[in-house]
Amino acid sequence: MTARRVFVIGATGTIGQATVRALVRQGHHVVCFVRPTSGVGGKLGAEDCARLFPGAEVRVGNVTDPQSLAREGFCGEHFDGLVSCMASRTGAPQDAMAIDYQAHVHALQAARQAGVTHMVLLSAICVQKPRLAFQHAKLAFERELMASGLTYSIVRPTAYFKSLSGQVERVKKGKAFLVFGDGTLTACKPISDDDLGDFMAGCLNDQSRHNRVLPVGGPGPAITPRQQGELLFALLGQPPRFKQVPVALLDTIITVLGWLGRVVPALAAKAELARIGRYYATESMLVWDADQGRYDAAATPSHGTRTLADHYRDLLSGTAHNERGDHAVF
């Protein structure tokens, strides 16, 4: 395995942390470029980040500022690879354009000047059917990267454990598991942070992952929201209880917030969050077969060993917790 000098942005998120751990474990020299205050809610300072990444170097600056990227980030040094686990916090149009697109463009330009020849990008499988601002922003940068002349590996995970764990506490308290429709409208193959981090880091040396768009899920078959609830109740030793939420309710919320958002900008942002929620309530996070007009679980690759059941067990035992950030719906 060839050791490389790797510049990482988006390192302080849960996927970023797992990716940095994997890069260090695989023997790369890793430099993490972080904001003065990072992490969910800006809770992490520079010293916290330094402790967070043993074996990696931490540099502090502003990823949205090209001069800061060059001056405090790359520092005129040579790097082989750029790895991005960076994503907009809310998915709102302005945030998405600033981070999912423009900040990545700045990072790509600075990386090329530093001699980088390969970029590994954490994207999202939902860009297959783009309807939302953040999806269009991600796709716009994917196109920039593909046209850049650099070797690229665009990773599109199916779903994260933390995204499927928002109801653990409510179920522990004896409440029903909420599902949209009958709970079988969608399915996904969730992947753990560490398994995804391992996959991301492995893209640098695995030539079969070069110049490719790479959908990836975790081990095992695809799982529906109803099956997630059944799994959680089984682990608690309780009979399953579900409460069905009509998708039409989300449509009403979107319509009302959309109208009010014309007067109150903050409500426009909430309308976009509701649109994001509706998308995930009605679209599977699996490979989309455009010819057949359906999602294909069998065509969705698997990677790693850790399952959602493992994660639920750790949450229930208190040996793990979730940092769900601004995308929390439940």
Buried (B, 14 or more C-beta within 10 A) or exposed (E): EEEBBBBBBBBBBBBBBBBBBBBBEBEBBBBBBBBEBBBBEEEBBBEBBBEBBEEBEBBBBBBBBBEBBBEBBBEEEEBBBBBBBBBBBBBBBEBBBBBBBBBBBBBBBBBBEBEBBBBBBBBBBBBBBBEBBBBBBBBBBBEBBEEBEBBBBBBBBBBBBBBBBBBBEEBEEEEBBBBBBEBEBBBBBBBBBBBBBBBBBBBBBEEEBBEBBBBBBBBEEBBBBBBBBBBBBEBBEEEBEBEEBEEEEBEEBBEEBBEBBEEEEEBBBBBBBBBBBBBBBEBBBBBBEEEEEEBEBEEBEBBBEBBBBBBBEBBBEEEBEBEBBEBEBB
